[in-house]
Amino acid sequence: MKKFLIFLLAVAALGLAEKGRINVITDLPSSEIYIDGVLAGREAVQNYEVDPGDHYVVVNYRGKKIYARTHHVGDGEIRTVPTAHFVDFKTNVANRGAVDVEAARIRETRGNFGLGAQASALTSTASLGGVSAKWWFTERWGLQAFGWLNNSRAYFGGRLLYWLADKVVFNAPFSGYLYGGGGTDSHSDQDNPDNNVRTTVSNGGFGVEFSPLGVNGLFLGLEIGLEKRYSVGPTIEGKDRDNAGMLFSGGLHLYF
């Protein structure tokens, strides 16, 4: 009988114990937060109710476990778990020991819209340059538009960008991506219209963008790829109508 009473008292004590709560903060929109193996939310969890005791908190980001730790929650306690502890965004230089996930965090911090300049050259043609704008509208996909206009030349192009990976190398954030697109390059001669040439351009390749000045600096892009140019004009001969070759490009953008 005495043991039964002790059991009833223990059950009553457990019933009277006040629930605890867990808050988890990540600042990563696509992160997944698990508490004791159960998906509790994404990016942030607020007032997640748990029983008093130890609870295992895990944060996954882009398929990687970036945080895993056991936290004790007492009766009625509200435990806040900050997981953004890898990189100090108040500095201009990335932490030398930052992991790949933290490079992605730096990329999100710099902004997704960039303005600057872009220049490119085929191995067999003169270089092209102009004003450029980049916009990463999702985590992996982006758009770029660039062009140049003066009295004798009009060059406009656009490309689709696909993010591959982020790295931190020599204290600088690096992003690798693929690109593909095209545009038009028109030459006009007001004195002699026979010299007018209109060229259709298509290209694709691989690029790397990095900032030697740190997260808040300008981002330099270097690219290599293939380009095909199809020219039409009164003085264009058949053998010179098609032109293809290696494409080398570079750009400088400031992100917001």
C-alpha positions in Angstrom: 0.0 0.0 0.0 2.9 2.4 0.9 4.5 1.8 -2.5 1.2 2.5 -4.3 0.9 5.8 -2.5 4.4 6.7 -3.4 3.7 5.9 -7.0 0.5 8.1 -6.9 2.5 11.0 -5.4 5.1 10.7 -8.1 2.5 10.7 -10.8 0.8 13.7 -9.3 4.2 15.6 -9.0 4.8 14.9 -12.7 1.3 16.2 -13.5 1.9 19.4 -11.5 5.3 20.1 -13.1 5.0 23.1 -15.4 6.0 22.7 -19.0 9.1 24.3 -20.3 9.6 26.1 -23.6 12.4 26.2 -26.2 13.2 29.0 -28.6 15.6 28.3 -31.4 17.1 31.1 -33.6 19.1 30.4 -36.8 18.7 33.4 -39.3 18.7 30.8 -42.1 15.4 30.8 -44.1 15.7 27.3 -45.4 17.1 25.6 -42.3 15.2 22.8 -40.5 15.0 22.7 -36.7 14.5 19.3 -34.9 13.8 18.9 -31.2 14.1 15.4 -30.0 14.0 14.1 -33.5 10.7 15.9 -34.4 10.6 18.7 -37.0 9.7 21.8 -34.9 10.0 24.5 -37.6 12.1 26.3 -40.1 14.5 29.2 -39.6 13.2 29.9 -36.1 11.1 28.1 -33.4 9.2 30.0 -30.7 7.7 28.7 -27.5 8.0 25.1 -28.4 6.5 23.2 -25.4 8.5 20.4 -23.8 8.6 18.5 -20.6 11.2 19.4 -18.0 14.5 17.5 -18.7 17.1 17.2 -21.4 16.2 17.8 -25.0 18.3 17.3 -28.2 18.3 20.3 -30.6 19.5 19.8 -34.2 19.6 22.3 -37.1 20.1 21.1 -40.7 20.9 23.5 -43.5 21.3 22.5 -47.2 21.5 18.9 -46.2 24.2 19.4 -43.5 23.9 19.3 -39.8 25.3 22.6 -38.6 24.2 22.5 -35.0 23.5 19.6 -32.6 23.4 20.0 -28.8 21.5 18.8 -25.7 19.9 21.4 -23.6 18.3 21.1 -20.1 15.0 22.8 -19.6 13.7 23.2 -16.0 10.1 23.5 -14.7 8.5 26.5 -16.4 11.9 27.6 -17.9 12.1 29.3 -21.3 15.3 28.2 -23.0 16.6 30.3 -26.0 19.1 28.5 -28.2 21.1 30.8 -30.6 22.7 28.7 -33.3 24.2 31.6 -35.3 27.6 31.2 -33.7 30.0 30.4 -36.5 30.7 33.8 -38.2 30.6 37.3 -36.7 28.8 39.4 -39.4 30.0 42.6 -37.7 33.5 42.0 -39.2 34.5 42.6 -42.8 36.6 39.4 -43.0 35.2 35.9 -42.8 36.4 33.6 -40.1 39.3 31.5 -41.4 37.9 28.4 -39.8 34.4 28.9 -41.2 32.8 25.8 -42.7 31.0 25.7 -46.1 27.6 26.4 -44.5 29.0 29.7 -43.1 30.2 30.8 -46.5 26.5 30.5 -47.6 25.6 32.6 -44.6 28.0 35.3 -45.7 26.5 35.2 -49.2 23.1 35.8 -47.7 24.5 38.7 -45.6 26.0 40.5 -48.5 22.7 40.8 -50.3 21.2 39.3 -53.4 21.2 42.3 -55.8 24.4 43.6 -57.3 25.3 46.6 -59.6 28.6 47.0 -61.4 30.3 46.4 -64.7 31.0 43.3 -66.9 33.5 42.8 -69.7 34.2 39.8 -71.9 36.3 38.8 -74.9 36.5 35.9 -77.4 40.0 34.7 -78.3 39.4 36.0 -81.9 37.3 39.2 -81.3 37.5 42.5 -79.5 36.3 42.8 -76.0 32.8 43.8 -75.0 31.9 45.7 -71.8 29.1 47.5 -70.1 27.0 48.2 -67.1 25.7 45.1 -65.3 23.1 44.1 -62.8 22.8 40.7 -61.0 19.8 39.4 -59.0 19.8 36.1 -57.1 16.0 35.7 -56.9 16.2 32.3 -55.2 18.9 30.4 -53.2 20.3 28.8 -56.4 19.0 30.7 -59.4 19.9 34.2 -60.5 19.6 36.6 -63.5 22.1 39.0 -65.0 21.6 41.8 -67.5 24.3 44.0 -69.0 24.8 46.3 -71.9 26.4 49.3 -73.5 25.1 52.0 -75.8 26.9 54.8 -77.7 26.8 56.4 -81.1 28.3 53.5 -83.0 27.6 50.4 -80.8 24.7 48.9 -79.0 25.3 45.7 -76.9 22.7 44.1 -74.8 22.7 40.7 -73.1 21.1 38.5 -70.4 22.0 35.3 -68.7 20.6 32.7 -66.3 22.8 31.9 -63.3 22.9 28.7 -61.3 24.7 28.6 -58.0 27.0 25.6 -57.4 28.7 26.1 -54.0 30.1 28.6 -51.5 33.6 28.4 -49.9 35.8 30.5 -47.7 39.4 30.6 -49.0 42.1 32.8 -47.6 39.6 34.7 -45.5 37.5 35.6 -48.6 34.0 34.2 -49.5 34.0 32.4 -52.9 30.9 31.4 -54.9 30.9 29.1 -57.9 28.2 29.2 -60.5 27.2 28.2 -64.1 25.8 30.7 -66.6 24.1 30.6 -69.9 22.4 33.2 -72.1 22.9 35.5 -75.1 22.3 38.9 -76.6 22.9 41.2 -79.5 25.9 43.3 -80.6 25.1 45.9 -83.2 27.6 48.2 -85.0 26.3 51.2 -86.9 28.2 53.5 -89.2 26.2 56.7 -89.9 28.5 57.7 -92.7 28.4 54.4 -94.5 25.4 52.1 -93.8 27.1 49.3 -95.7 29.4 48.8 -92.7 26.5 48.1 -90.3 26.7 44.7 -88.7 24.3 43.0 -86.3 25.6 40.0 -84.4 23.5 37.5 -82.4 25.4 36.1 -79.4 24.9 32.9 -77.3 27.3 31.7 -74.6 27.7 29.5 -71.5 30.3 28.6 -69.0 31.6 28.6 -65.4 32.3 31.5 -63.1 33.7 32.2 -59.7 32.8 35.4 -57.7 34.8 36.5 -54.6 35.6 39.5 -52.5 39.2 40.0 -51.5 38.0 43.0 -49.4 35.7 41.0 -47.2 31.9 40.6 -47.0 31.1 44.3 -47.3 33.5 44.9 -50.3 33.1 44.7 -54.0 32.8 41.2 -55.5 35.0 40.3 -58.4 33.8 37.7 -60.9 36.0 35.7 -63.3 34.5 33.4 -65.9 35.5 31.0 -68.7 33.2 29.5 -71.3 32.2 29.2 -74.9 30.5 31.7 -77.1 29.0 31.6 -80.6 28.4 34.7 -82.7 26.3 34.9 -85.9 26.8 38.2 -87.8 24.7 39.7 -90.5 25.5 42.8 -92.6 26.1 44.0 -96.2 29.8 43.4 -96.0 29.8 40.1 -94.1 31.0 37.3 -96.3 29.7 33.7 -95.8 33.0 32.4 -94.3 32.9 35.1 -91.6 29.2 34.9 -90.7 29.8 32.3 -87.9 32.4 32.8 -85.2 32.9 30.7 -82.1 35.6 30.2 -79.5 36.7 30.4 -75.9 35.1 33.3 -73.9 36.9 35.0 -71.0 34.8 37.4 -68.8 35.2 39.5 -65.7 32.9 41.6 -63.6 32.9 43.8 -60.5 29.7 44.2 -58.5 28.6 45.8 -55.3 25.8 43.9 -53.6 22.9 45.4 -51.6 
